[in-house]
């Protein structure tokens, strides 16, 4: 179902407010949410040009490596505004890029002399109805995870199994698949998605298209919906709203545990590092299948920091009342180690527990507030991998060799390999059920390094690239699909995945596997002029 807007009504205007048109008068109903009237005497401040005091801030993202000089940044106010501004950009021959306001790791929003459509003021989270009249939970494209968690929990007593970083934007998080601490119990974020409302450019028509999970299989809208279940952001249009169906209730209380092993001890006992990493991988290889029942409510992160950080940290959340399974897991992690774990009470990579206890029970919402690890705005580089089996000896050796390496004049204290538990309910789905295809992995890894000095860019990029290539040396330096590994995560984009083969970039296979051809079909239908593109976007042809 599409709702086209008349171009004539917006010529010479600054969008819906200036044109004096409401969302209701355009037939969008309550789901769109009419724009609030501007108070008399206060101008429309949604267009940000060079020279505006906001321009520098809004030209730069969370990752301080990326900044651009757009001709215009438009803070989108509503549906008609999005349509008008996109149409105006195309009429002027200006490239549009889309920002939900969150954490894009690469420079995909950067847009010199183009137009950035910024959705960060569209942050509503509310009860709504889909196009068939069924009740939904509606999340606007500029909402953050914290907007989502706060409103869903306090107003409706439900939640999304999404990420822990509070400032991540839902617009990008959902479209890439989305996962978090409750995903082993409740699946991926997109497993609960039922509808997207998207500004598309199809056959030259700029319009709002509503695509639903239950659209006919052969319909183009079905492909558009499916493409937003893991196809990545900035590929098909401007996502105004996500609609979710039945959502899970969070557990009333959870147990949190944060323990650490001193690098001082591990350097004296290298075998303990190897055993700890193997213990973690072996445990989740055994307890992450689709039929797992006992440990479905366990989520754990092993933070393999660079030795200069001081500690390797294990953070865990357990969502049932009886802590015995959590205790058994912690005992399995320490099995065979000489080095003793200590309670971790200070910040490491943004995650901490401010209590001197090995484990502590607290209400779920309080725990979620405690685990907000968005961190400071710095320069950063990221890589990722899905693992389907426990780590090989060669992979653990590579972790050790690189995490104990010293690079002269380079501060690596904020460099780490974060290993997240995965699987269980995530693995109940088939690879083609959603655009995100990795459905039999047991761990997801994120390689991270952070710094502030631009002169250190090359050193940090080279270090992380070297670490990554060493870990996946057996598969040509990348986490090849359908082996012990299964590709990479589109929401942790890495532009290095594709530089070796321009004709068939590796990211197409590593992010999407066999689903890429269907994503290309959706792209050809809904964006045949390639209006929406970036360094790793869906291409029109192979």
Residue pairs with C-beta under 8 A, 6 or more apart in sequence:
1 131
1 209
1 210
1 221
2 200
2 205
2 207
2 208
2 209
2 210
3 26
3 27
3 28
3 79
3 207
3 208
3 210
4 205
4 206
4 207
5 26
5 80
5 83
5 84
5 206
5 207
5 208
7 87
9 19
9 21
10 19
10 80
10 83
10 84
10 87
10 88
13 19
13 84
14 44
14 46
14 47
15 44
15 46
15 77
15 78
15 80
15 81
15 84
15 85
16 22
16 23
16 35
16 77
16 78
16 80
16 81
16 84
17 35
17 37
17 38
17 44
17 77
17 81
18 44
19 80
19 84
21 80
22 34
22 35
23 29
23 32
23 33
23 34
23 35
23 78
23 79
23 80
24 34
26 32
26 79
26 80
28 79
28 208
30 128
30 129
31 128
31 129
31 138
31 197
31 241
31 243
32 78
32 79
32 197
32 240
32 241
33 78
33 124
33 126
33 140
34 78
35 77
35 78
35 81
38 44
45 75
46 74
46 75
46 76
46 77
46 81
46 121
47 72
47 73
47 74
47 75
48 54
48 55
48 58
48 72
48 73
48 74
48 75
49 55
49 71
49 72
50 69
50 71
54 73
55 73
56 67
58 73
58 75
58 116
58 118
59 67
59 68
59 69
59 70
59 73
59 116
60 66
60 67
61 67
61 99
61 103
61 104
61 107
61 109
62 102
62 103
62 104
62 167
62 377
63 103
63 104
63 105
63 106
63 377
63 378
63 379
63 380
64 377
64 378
64 379
64 380
64 452
65 107
65 379
65 380
65 381
65 457
66 104
66 106
66 107
66 109
66 110
67 110
68 107
68 109
68 110
68 111
68 112
68 116
69 112
69 113
70 111
70 112
70 113
70 114
70 115
70 116
71 94
71 113
71 114
71 115
72 89
72 94
72 115
72 116
73 115
73 116
73 118
74 81
74 85
74 115
74 116
74 117
74 118
75 118
75 120
75 121
76 82
76 85
76 117
76 118
76 119
76 121
76 122
76 142
76 238
77 121
77 122
78 122
79 197
79 199
79 208
79 240
82 117
82 199
82 208
82 238
82 240
83 199
83 206
83 207
83 208
85 115
85 117
86 96
86 117
86 199
86 201
86 206
86 238
87 206
89 95
89 96
89 114
89 115
89 117
90 96
90 201
90 206
90 531
94 113
94 114
94 115
95 111
95 114
95 115
96 111
96 114
96 115
96 116
96 117
96 531
96 532
97 108
97 109
97 110
97 111
97 114
97 115
97 116
97 117
97 234
97 532
97 534
98 109
98 116
98 117
98 119
98 171
98 233
98 234
98 238
98 239
98 532
99 109
99 116
99 117
99 118
99 119
99 120
99 169
100 119
100 120
100 141
100 142
100 169
100 170
100 171
100 172
100 233
100 239
101 118
101 119
101 120
101 142
101 144
101 169
101 171
102 144
102 167
102 168
102 169
102 170
102 171
102 172
102 173
103 165
103 167
103 168
103 169
103 172
103 374
104 172
104 233
104 493
105 380
105 381
105 382
105 492
105 493
105 494
106 493
106 494
106 495
106 535
106 536
107 535
108 233
108 234
108 493
108 534
108 535
108 536
108 537
109 116
109 234
109 534
117 238
118 142
119 140
119 141
119 142
119 169
119 171
119 238
119 240
120 142
120 169
121 142
122 140
122 141
122 142
122 143
122 240
123 140
123 142
123 143
123 144
123 147
124 138
124 139
124 140
124 143
125 137
125 138
125 139
125 140
125 143
125 147
125 148
125 151
125 152
126 137
126 138
126 151
127 135
127 136
127 137
127 138
127 156
128 135
128 136
128 137
128 138
128 241
128 243
129 135
129 136
130 136
130 194
130 195
130 212
130 243
131 195
131 210
131 212
132 212
132 214
134 194
134 245
136 194
136 195
136 243
136 244
136 245
137 152
137 156
137 158
137 243
137 244
137 245
137 247
138 241
138 242
138 243
138 244
139 148
139 160
139 170
139 174
139 241
139 242
139 243
139 244
140 170
140 240
140 241
141 169
141 170
141 171
141 238
141 239
141 240
141 241
141 242
142 169
142 170
142 171
143 169
143 170
143 171
144 166
144 167
144 168
144 169
144 170
145 162
145 163
145 164
145 165
145 166
145 167
145 168
145 170
145 173
146 166
146 167
146 372
147 170
148 160
148 162
148 170
149 159
149 160
149 162
149 166
149 365
149 368
152 158
152 159
152 160
152 247
153 159
153 250
153 365
156 247
157 249
158 247
158 248
158 249
158 250
159 182
159 247
159 248
159 249
159 250
160 178
160 180
160 189
160 192
160 244
160 247
161 178
161 179
161 180
161 181
161 182
161 183
161 185
161 186
161 187
161 188
161 189
161 191
161 192
161 248
162 168
162 170
162 173
162 174
162 178
162 179
162 180
162 189
163 173
163 178
163 179
163 180
164 180
164 181
164 351
164 368
164 371
164 372
164 373
165 350
165 372
165 373
165 374
166 372
166 374
167 374
168 374
170 242
171 233
171 239
172 233
172 234
172 491
173 189
173 491
174 189
174 190
174 193
174 228
174 239
174 242
175 228
175 230
175 231
175 232
175 233
175 235
175 239
176 230
176 231
176 232
176 233
176 436
176 489
176 490
176 491
177 188
177 189
177 190
177 229
177 230
177 434
177 435
177 436
177 489
177 490
177 491
178 188
178 189
178 190
178 491
179 188
179 189
179 422
179 426
179 444
180 189
180 299
181 299
181 317
181 368
181 371
182 248
182 250
182 299
182 319
183 189
183 299
183 422
183 424
183 425
183 426
184 288
184 295
184 296
184 297
184 298
184 299
184 421
184 422
184 423
184 424
184 425
184 426
185 248
185 296
185 297
185 319
185 424
185 425
186 192
186 248
186 425
187 425
187 426
187 428
187 429
188 230
188 426
188 429
188 434
188 436
190 228
190 229
190 230
190 434
190 435
190 436
191 425
191 426
191 429
191 434
192 244
192 245
192 246
192 247
193 213
193 225
193 228
193 229
193 242
193 243
193 244
193 245
194 212
194 213
194 214
194 243
194 244
194 245
195 210
195 211
195 212
195 213
195 225
195 241
195 242
195 243
196 210
196 211
196 224
196 225
196 228
196 239
196 241
196 242
196 243
197 208
197 209
197 210
197 239
197 240
197 241
197 243
198 208
198 209
198 210
198 211
198 224
198 228
198 236
198 237
198 238
198 239
198 240
199 206
199 207
199 208
199 209
199 237
199 238
199 240
200 206
200 207
200 208
200 209
200 224
200 236
200 237
200 526
200 527
201 237
201 526
201 527
201 529
201 531
201 532
202 209
202 525
202 526
202 527
202 528
203 528
204 529
208 240
209 221
209 224
209 237
209 526
210 221
211 221
211 222
211 224
211 225
211 228
212 221
212 225
213 225
215 221
215 222
215 225
216 222
220 522
220 525
220 526
223 518
223 521
223 522
223 525
223 526
224 236
224 522
224 525
224 526
226 434
226 435
226 518
226 522
227 235
227 236
227 435
227 518
227 519
227 522
227 523
227 526
227 538
228 236
228 239
228 242
228 435
229 434
229 435
229 436
230 434
230 435
230 436
230 437
230 490
230 512
230 515
231 435
231 490
231 512
231 519
231 522
231 538
232 490
232 491
232 493
232 511
232 536
232 537
232 538
233 239
234 532
234 533
234 534
234 537
235 519
235 523
235 527
235 532
235 533
235 537
235 538
236 522
236 523
236 526
236 527
236 532
236 538
237 526
237 527
237 532
250 364
250 365
251 297
251 319
251 320
251 364
252 363
252 364
253 321
253 361
253 362
253 363
253 364
254 317
254 318
254 319
254 361
254 362
254 364
254 367
255 316
255 317
255 318
255 319
255 323
255 326
255 359
255 360
255 361
256 315
256 316
256 317
256 353
256 359
256 360
256 361
256 362
256 367
256 370
256 371
257 314
257 315
257 316
257 317
257 318
257 326
257 330
257 353
257 358
257 359
257 360
258 313
258 314
258 315
258 316
258 343
258 344
258 345
258 351
258 352
258 353
259 313
259 314
259 330
259 341
259 342
259 343
259 344
259 358
260 311
260 312
260 313
260 314
260 341
260 342
260 343
260 344
260 348
261 272
261 276
261 311
261 312
261 337
261 339
261 340
261 341
261 342
262 310
262 311
262 339
262 342
263 305
263 307
263 308
263 309
263 310
263 311
263 312
264 310
265 272
265 338
265 339
265 340
266 272
266 273
266 307
266 312
266 339
267 307
267 404
268 339
269 337
269 338
269 339
270 400
271 338
272 337
272 338
272 339
273 312
273 396
273 399
273 400
274 393
274 396
274 397
274 400
275 335
275 336
275 337
276 302
276 312
276 333
276 337
277 302
277 304
277 391
277 396
277 399
277 419
278 390
278 391
278 396
279 332
279 333
279 334
279 335
279 336
280 300
280 302
280 314
280 333
280 419
281 387
281 389
281 390
281 391
281 419
281 442
281 443
282 390
283 329
283 332
283 333
284 300
284 390
284 421
284 422
284 423
284 442
284 443
285 389
285 390
285 442
287 294
287 295
287 298
288 295
288 421
288 422
288 423
288 424
288 427
288 441
288 442
288 443
289 423
289 424
289 427
290 423
290 424
290 425
290 427
290 428
292 423
292 424
294 325
295 325
295 329
295 424
296 424
296 425
297 318
297 319
297 320
298 316
298 317
298 318
298 319
298 325
298 326
298 329
298 421
299 316
299 317
299 420
299 421
300 314
300 315
300 316
300 317
300 329
300 420
300 421
301 313
301 314
301 315
301 316
301 351
301 418
301 419
301 420
301 421
302 312
302 313
302 314
302 418
302 419
303 312
303 313
303 314
303 315
303 348
303 349
303 351
303 416
303 417
303 418
303 419
304 312
304 399
304 403
304 416
304 417
304 418
304 419
305 311
305 312
305 313
305 348
305 349
305 403
305 413
305 415
305 416
306 403
306 412
306 413
306 415
306 416
307 403
307 404
308 406
308 411
308 412
308 413
309 348
309 412
309 413
309 414
309 415
309 416
310 413
311 344
311 348
313 344
313 348
313 349
313 351
314 330
314 333
314 341
315 344
315 351
315 353
315 371
316 326
316 329
316 330
317 367
317 371
318 325
318 326
318 329
319 364
323 359
323 361
326 359
327 359
330 341
330 358
330 359
333 341
334 341
343 353
343 356
343 357
343 358
344 352
344 353
345 352
345 353
345 354
345 355
345 356
346 352
349 373
349 375
349 414
349 416
349 418
349 448
350 372
350 373
350 374
350 375
351 371
351 373
352 370
353 360
353 370
354 370
362 370
375 450
378 414
378 450
378 451
378 452
379 450
379 451
379 452
379 453
379 454
379 457
379 460
380 448
380 449
380 450
380 451
381 448
381 449
381 460
381 461
381 464
382 446
382 447
382 448
382 492
382 493
382 494
383 446
383 447
383 464
383 465
383 468
383 488
383 492
383 494
383 496
384 444
384 445
384 446
384 447
384 479
384 488
384 489
384 492
384 494
385 444
385 445
385 447
385 471
385 472
385 479
385 485
385 487
385 488
386 422
386 438
386 441
386 443
386 444
386 445
386 479
386 485
386 486
386 487
386 488
386 489
387 441
387 442
387 443
387 444
387 445
387 479
387 484
387 485
387 486
388 440
388 441
388 442
388 483
388 484
388 485
388 486
389 442
389 484
390 442
391 399
392 474
392 484
394 473
394 474
395 471
395 472
398 467
398 470
398 471
398 473
399 417
399 471
401 470
402 463
402 466
402 467
402 470
403 417
403 467
405 463
407 459
407 463
409 459
410 456
410 459
410 460
410 463
411 451
411 456
412 449
412 463
414 448
414 449
414 450
414 451
415 448
415 449
415 450
415 460
415 463
415 464
416 447
416 448
416 449
417 445
417 446
417 447
417 448
417 467
418 445
418 446
418 447
418 448
419 443
419 444
419 445
420 443
420 444
420 445
420 446
421 442
421 443
422 441
422 442
422 443
422 444
423 440
423 441
423 442
426 439
426 441
427 439
427 440
427 441
428 439
429 439
430 439
431 437
431 438
431 439
431 513
431 514
431 515
432 514
432 515
432 518
433 439
435 512
435 515
435 518
435 519
436 490
436 515
437 487
437 512
437 513
437 514
437 515
438 486
438 487
438 489
438 513
440 486
441 486
444 489
446 489
446 492
447 464
447 467
447 468
448 464
449 460
449 463
449 464
451 457
451 460
465 496
468 477
468 478
469 477
472 478
472 479
472 480
472 485
475 483
475 485
478 488
478 497
478 506
478 510
479 485
479 486
479 487
479 488
479 510
480 487
480 510
481 487
481 509
481 510
481 513
482 513
486 513
487 509
487 510
487 511
487 513
488 494
488 497
488 507
488 510
488 511
489 511
490 507
490 511
490 512
490 536
493 507
493 536
494 507
495 535
495 536
497 505
497 506
497 507
497 510
497 511
497 536
498 505
498 506
498 507
498 508
498 535
498 536
499 505
500 506
503 542
504 542
505 536
507 536
508 516
508 539
509 516
511 536
512 519
516 538
519 538
520 538
520 539
520 540
520 541
520 542
522 538
523 530
523 538
523 539
523 540
524 540
528 540
530 537
530 539
530 540
